[in-house]
Amino acid sequence: MASDIQHVVRTETASETAAGKLWLRGPFTKAEVDEMFGGVWVPIRRFGIVQGGKILLIDDSSEFGLNRTVTSL
């Protein structure tokens, strides 16, 4: 089951990249990202969960504290 989820995450992410979504490019190596952002960047893990019989893609911005940098009023 875990390998099925990983396959869906990888396939869907590649599809989104190929579709030209402006917020999603890559994949890039760590060295390439370091060069683009001067070594100052935070990775965001993407994973899948099964919910309602579907595999949903999750971008976990909380893992490295990114969510704490944004607030809403």
C-alpha positions as YAML, in Angstrom:
chain: A
units: angstrom
residues:
- id: 1
  name: MET
  ca: [0.00, 0.00, 0.00]
- id: 2
  name: ALA
  ca: [2.79, 2.47, 0.89]
- id: 3
  name: SER
  ca: [4.47, 1.90, -2.48]
- id: 4
  name: ASP
  ca: [1.11, 2.52, -4.21]
- id: 5
  name: ILE
  ca: [0.78, 5.85, -2.40]
- id: 6
  name: GLN
  ca: [4.36, 6.83, -3.27]
- id: 7
  name: HIS
  ca: [3.72, 5.94, -6.91]
- id: 8
  name: VAL
  ca: [0.59, 8.13, -7.02]
- id: 9
  name: VAL
  ca: [2.40, 11.05, -5.34]
- id: 10
  name: ARG
  ca: [5.28, 10.83, -7.80]
- id: 11
  name: THR
  ca: [3.02, 10.41, -10.85]
- id: 12
  name: GLU
  ca: [0.62, 13.21, -9.89]
- id: 13
  name: THR
  ca: [3.49, 15.57, -9.05]
- id: 14
  name: ALA
  ca: [5.13, 14.85, -12.42]
- id: 15
  name: SER
  ca: [1.77, 15.50, -14.14]
- id: 16
  name: GLU
  ca: [1.38, 18.82, -12.34]
- id: 17
  name: THR
  ca: [4.92, 19.81, -13.34]
- id: 18
  name: ALA
  ca: [4.34, 18.83, -16.97]
- id: 19
  name: ALA
  ca: [1.07, 20.80, -17.00]
- id: 20
  name: GLY
  ca: [3.09, 23.99, -16.51]
- id: 21
  name: LYS
  ca: [1.72, 25.00, -13.11]
- id: 22
  name: LEU
  ca: [3.61, 28.18, -12.24]
- id: 23
  name: TRP
  ca: [4.08, 27.23, -8.58]
- id: 24
  name: LEU
  ca: [5.60, 23.83, -9.33]
- id: 25
  name: ARG
  ca: [8.85, 23.25, -11.17]
- id: 26
  name: GLY
  ca: [11.56, 20.64, -10.95]
- id: 27
  name: PRO
  ca: [12.67, 18.28, -9.74]
- id: 28
  name: PHE
  ca: [15.88, 19.93, -8.64]
- id: 29
  name: THR
  ca: [18.89, 18.66, -6.73]
- id: 30
  name: LYS
  ca: [19.83, 20.27, -3.41]
- id: 31
  name: ALA
  ca: [22.79, 21.93, -5.14]
- id: 32
  name: GLU
  ca: [20.51, 23.45, -7.80]
- id: 33
  name: VAL
  ca: [18.13, 24.84, -5.16]
- id: 34
  name: ASP
  ca: [21.06, 26.20, -3.13]
- id: 35
  name: GLU
  ca: [22.25, 28.04, -6.23]
- id: 36
  name: MET
  ca: [18.78, 29.45, -6.99]
- id: 37
  name: PHE
  ca: [18.19, 30.71, -3.43]
- id: 38
  name: GLY
  ca: [21.69, 31.30, -2.09]
- id: 39
  name: GLY
  ca: [21.42, 28.38, 0.32]
- id: 40
  name: VAL
  ca: [18.49, 30.00, 2.17]
- id: 41
  name: TRP
  ca: [15.40, 27.83, 1.62]
- id: 42
  name: VAL
  ca: [13.13, 25.41, 3.43]
- id: 43
  name: PRO
  ca: [12.06, 22.08, 1.95]
- id: 44
  name: ILE
  ca: [8.39, 21.14, 2.02]
- id: 45
  name: ARG
  ca: [7.65, 17.43, 2.14]
- id: 46
  name: ARG
  ca: [4.91, 16.12, -0.14]
- id: 47
  name: PHE
  ca: [3.19, 12.86, 0.73]
- id: 48
  name: GLY
  ca: [-0.08, 11.08, 0.16]
- id: 49
  name: ILE
  ca: [-2.86, 9.95, 2.47]
- id: 50
  name: VAL
  ca: [-5.81, 7.72, 1.73]
- id: 51
  name: GLN
  ca: [-9.13, 9.39, 2.43]
- id: 52
  name: GLY
  ca: [-12.51, 8.34, 1.12]
- id: 53
  name: GLY
  ca: [-10.92, 5.75, -1.14]
- id: 54
  name: LYS
  ca: [-8.73, 8.35, -2.86]
- id: 55
  name: ILE
  ca: [-5.07, 9.25, -2.42]
- id: 56
  name: LEU
  ca: [-4.77, 12.94, -1.57]
- id: 57
  name: LEU
  ca: [-1.51, 14.84, -1.99]
- id: 58
  name: ILE
  ca: [-0.37, 16.78, 1.07]
- id: 59
  name: ASP
  ca: [2.28, 19.53, 1.07]
- id: 60
  name: ASP
  ca: [3.40, 19.67, 4.72]
- id: 61
  name: SER
  ca: [4.46, 23.26, 5.37]
- id: 62
  name: SER
  ca: [4.30, 22.71, 9.13]
- id: 63
  name: GLU
  ca: [7.21, 20.27, 9.29]
- id: 64
  name: PHE
  ca: [9.92, 22.95, 9.28]
- id: 65
  name: GLY
  ca: [7.87, 25.71, 10.91]
- id: 66
  name: LEU
  ca: [6.81, 27.45, 7.72]
- id: 67
  name: ASN
  ca: [3.18, 27.67, 8.84]
- id: 68
  name: ARG
  ca: [4.25, 29.72, 11.88]
- id: 69
  name: THR
  ca: [5.57, 32.46, 9.59]
- id: 70
  name: VAL
  ca: [2.08, 33.28, 8.32]
- id: 71
  name: THR
  ca: [-0.98, 34.42, 10.22]
- id: 72
  name: SER
  ca: [-4.47, 35.42, 9.22]
- id: 73
  name: LEU
  ca: [-6.60, 38.17, 10.70]
...
